[in-house]
Amino acid sequence: MKPSLAFGTRCIAPSILAGNHANLSSGLREIESAGARWVHIDIMDGHFVPNLTFGPKTVEDIRADTPLFLDVHLMLEAPHRHVQAFLDAGANLVSIHVEPEYDIESTLRQIREAGVHAGIVLNPDTAVSAVLPFLDHVDLVLQMTVFPGFGGQSFIESTLPNLRKLQQLRRERNLPFRIEVDGGIDLQTLKLVREAGADTFVSGSAFFKSPDKRSFVSTFET
């Protein structure tokens, strides 16, 4: 049975992309000891985004190394061709972008039929209308608050109206999907995105640079 997303609660998902790639286990231990329950894993293909990161084997090894909820974000030009490998690797949640041309509904169905939570992702310049056909088929909507590809970027404040619209749609349709944000999320931008409707927060550089990670996590989740 897939683990519960505990709708109605706030959750931080520290991004292992900002950790030490030569020792991912140390980053996972930092996340665990801080009291976080999720880890965000960015998968980049060098085509949809201008960077390369992790593959299915890395996710499989992370799965064997931690009890954390694996929040896997596929930044791929053709996610439908690779999604099964990440399902097999042990992801708990797989999120796919709305921008590339492929059968999105079928790919979301594949994820959910595998007993894994499904998410849909919007880039900062993508209208919320692009995800409307899929809201009944997802457990989470991820609003990128930077353009994907590299960590450590500055938060794009013009994404806030999208978050408010997603929150409005969630209420109007009485749907239980979580609203996640990723990019430039720190203690300063947290207030903005929470007020706009986000309940799930990806934080990379800010988390790993925090001198008191347990307090950092507590601030995000209370």
C-alpha positions as CSV (number, residue, x, y, z in Angstrom):
1,M,0.0,0.0,0.0
2,K,1.4,3.4,-0.9
3,P,2.1,5.7,2.1
4,S,-0.4,8.4,3.0
5,L,0.3,11.9,1.9
6,A,-1.4,13.2,5.1
7,F,-3.5,15.8,3.3
8,G,-4.1,18.9,5.4
9,T,-0.6,18.9,6.9
10,R,2.5,21.0,5.9
11,C,5.6,19.2,4.8
12,I,9.1,20.0,3.8
13,A,11.0,18.0,1.2
14,P,14.7,18.8,1.4
15,S,16.3,18.4,-2.0
16,I,19.2,16.0,-2.1
17,L,20.4,17.9,-5.2
18,A,21.9,20.4,-2.8
19,G,23.6,17.7,-0.8
20,N,27.1,16.2,-1.2
21,H,26.9,14.0,-4.4
22,A,30.0,12.1,-3.3
23,N,28.2,11.0,-0.2
24,L,24.4,11.1,-0.6
25,S,24.0,9.0,2.6
26,S,25.3,11.9,4.6
27,G,22.7,14.2,3.2
28,L,20.0,11.6,3.9
29,R,21.1,11.3,7.5
30,E,21.0,15.1,7.8
31,I,17.4,15.1,6.5
32,E,16.4,12.3,8.8
33,S,18.0,13.8,11.9
34,A,16.3,17.1,11.2
35,G,12.9,15.4,11.5
36,A,11.9,15.8,7.9
37,R,9.8,12.9,6.4
38,W,10.4,13.5,2.7
39,V,13.4,13.8,0.4
40,H,13.0,15.5,-3.0
41,I,15.0,13.9,-5.9
42,D,15.5,15.9,-9.0
43,I,15.9,13.9,-12.2
44,M,17.3,15.9,-15.1
45,D,18.0,14.7,-18.6
46,G,20.1,17.5,-20.2
47,H,17.4,18.0,-22.8
48,F,14.2,19.3,-21.1
49,V,16.5,21.1,-18.7
50,P,20.1,22.1,-19.3
51,N,21.6,19.8,-16.6
52,L,22.1,16.1,-15.8
53,T,21.6,14.6,-12.4
54,F,20.4,11.2,-11.1
55,G,19.1,8.1,-12.7
56,P,17.0,5.1,-11.6
57,K,19.9,3.3,-10.0
58,T,20.6,6.3,-7.7
59,V,16.9,6.3,-6.7
60,E,17.1,2.6,-6.0
61,D,20.1,3.0,-3.8
62,I,18.5,5.9,-2.0
63,R,15.4,3.7,-1.4
64,A,17.6,1.0,0.2
65,D,19.4,3.6,2.4
66,T,16.5,5.5,3.9
67,P,12.9,5.2,5.1
68,L,12.1,8.7,3.9
69,F,9.2,9.3,1.5
70,L,10.9,9.6,-2.0
71,D,9.5,12.6,-3.9
72,V,10.8,12.0,-7.4
73,H,10.6,14.9,-9.9
74,L,11.1,13.9,-13.5
75,M,12.5,16.8,-15.6
76,L,12.6,14.8,-18.7
77,E,11.8,15.4,-22.4
78,A,10.1,12.0,-22.6
79,P,9.0,11.0,-19.1
80,H,6.7,8.3,-20.4
81,R,9.7,6.4,-21.7
82,H,11.5,6.3,-18.4
83,V,8.8,6.4,-15.7
84,Q,8.6,2.7,-15.2
85,A,12.3,2.5,-14.2
86,F,11.7,5.1,-11.4
87,L,8.6,3.2,-10.3
88,D,10.6,0.0,-10.1
89,A,13.4,1.9,-8.2
90,G,11.0,2.6,-5.2
91,A,9.7,6.1,-5.7
92,N,6.7,7.0,-3.4
93,L,5.7,9.9,-5.6
94,V,6.5,10.6,-9.2
95,S,5.8,14.0,-10.7
96,I,5.9,14.7,-14.4
97,H,5.9,18.0,-16.3
98,V,3.0,19.3,-18.3
99,E,5.1,21.1,-20.9
100,P,6.5,18.3,-23.2
101,E,4.4,16.6,-25.8
102,Y,3.4,13.1,-24.7
103,D,0.4,11.2,-23.3
104,I,0.2,12.8,-19.9
105,E,-3.0,11.1,-18.7
106,S,-1.7,7.7,-19.7
107,T,1.5,8.3,-17.8
108,L,-0.3,9.5,-14.7
109,R,-2.4,6.4,-14.9
110,Q,0.7,4.2,-15.1
111,I,2.1,5.8,-12.0
112,R,-1.1,5.4,-10.0
113,E,-1.7,1.8,-11.2
114,A,1.7,1.0,-9.8
115,G,0.5,2.0,-6.3
116,V,2.6,5.2,-6.4
117,H,1.4,8.8,-5.9
118,A,1.3,10.9,-9.1
119,G,2.1,14.6,-9.5
120,I,1.9,17.1,-12.3
121,V,4.4,20.0,-12.6
122,L,4.2,23.6,-14.0
123,N,7.1,25.8,-15.0
124,P,7.0,29.4,-13.9
125,D,5.7,30.6,-17.3
126,T,3.1,27.9,-17.7
127,A,-0.6,28.8,-17.1
128,V,-2.5,26.9,-14.6
129,S,-5.0,26.1,-17.3
130,A,-2.5,23.6,-18.7
131,V,-3.0,21.2,-15.7
132,L,-6.8,21.5,-15.5
133,P,-7.5,18.3,-17.4
134,F,-5.3,16.3,-15.0
135,L,-6.4,17.6,-11.5
136,D,-8.7,14.6,-11.0
137,H,-5.8,12.3,-11.7
138,V,-3.0,13.6,-9.4
139,D,-2.1,13.6,-5.7
140,L,0.1,16.7,-6.0
141,V,0.6,19.8,-8.2
142,L,4.2,21.1,-8.2
143,Q,4.5,24.8,-9.1
144,M,8.1,25.6,-10.0
145,T,9.1,28.9,-8.5
146,V,12.3,29.0,-10.5
147,F,13.0,27.7,-14.0
148,P,14.2,24.1,-13.5
149,G,17.7,23.0,-14.2
150,F,20.0,24.3,-11.5
151,G,19.8,24.6,-7.7
152,G,20.4,27.8,-5.8
153,Q,18.3,30.1,-7.9
154,S,16.2,33.1,-6.7
155,F,12.5,32.8,-6.1
156,I,10.2,34.1,-8.8
157,E,7.5,36.1,-7.1
158,S,5.3,36.2,-10.2
159,T,4.4,32.5,-9.6
160,L,2.3,33.4,-6.6
161,P,-0.9,34.0,-8.6
162,N,-0.6,30.5,-9.9
163,L,-0.5,29.2,-6.4
164,R,-3.6,31.2,-5.4
165,K,-5.4,29.8,-8.5
166,L,-4.5,26.2,-7.6
167,Q,-5.7,26.7,-4.1
168,Q,-9.0,28.1,-5.4
169,L,-9.4,25.2,-7.8
170,R,-8.7,22.7,-5.0
171,R,-11.4,24.3,-2.9
172,E,-14.0,24.6,-5.7
173,R,-13.5,21.1,-6.9
174,N,-13.1,19.6,-3.4
175,L,-9.9,17.8,-4.5
176,P,-7.3,16.5,-2.1
177,F,-4.1,17.2,-4.1
178,R,-1.2,18.8,-2.3
179,I,0.4,22.0,-3.6
180,E,4.1,21.9,-3.7
181,V,6.7,24.6,-4.5
182,D,10.3,24.2,-5.6
183,G,12.9,26.9,-6.2
184,G,14.3,29.6,-3.9
185,I,12.3,28.4,-0.9
186,D,13.8,29.6,2.3
187,L,12.6,31.2,5.6
188,Q,11.9,34.5,3.8
189,T,9.9,33.1,0.9
190,L,8.1,30.5,3.0
191,K,5.6,33.1,4.3
192,L,4.7,34.1,0.7
193,V,4.1,30.6,-0.6
194,R,2.2,29.5,2.5
195,E,-0.2,32.4,2.3
196,A,-0.7,31.7,-1.4
197,G,-1.8,28.1,-0.7
198,A,1.3,25.9,-0.8
199,D,1.5,23.1,1.8
200,T,4.6,21.2,0.5
201,F,8.0,22.9,0.3
202,V,11.1,21.8,-1.6
203,S,14.2,23.4,-0.1
204,G,17.7,22.6,-1.1
205,S,20.4,25.1,-0.5
206,A,18.6,26.8,2.4
207,F,18.1,23.5,4.2
208,F,21.6,22.3,3.8
209,K,23.1,25.6,4.7
210,S,20.9,26.0,7.8
211,P,22.9,25.9,11.1
212,D,19.9,24.4,12.9
213,K,18.2,22.0,10.5
214,R,15.7,20.7,13.1
215,S,14.4,24.2,13.8
216,F,14.4,24.9,10.0
217,V,12.1,21.8,9.4
218,S,9.9,22.7,12.4
219,T,9.3,26.2,11.0
220,F,8.2,24.8,7.7
221,E,5.9,22.2,9.1
222,T,4.1,24.2,11.8
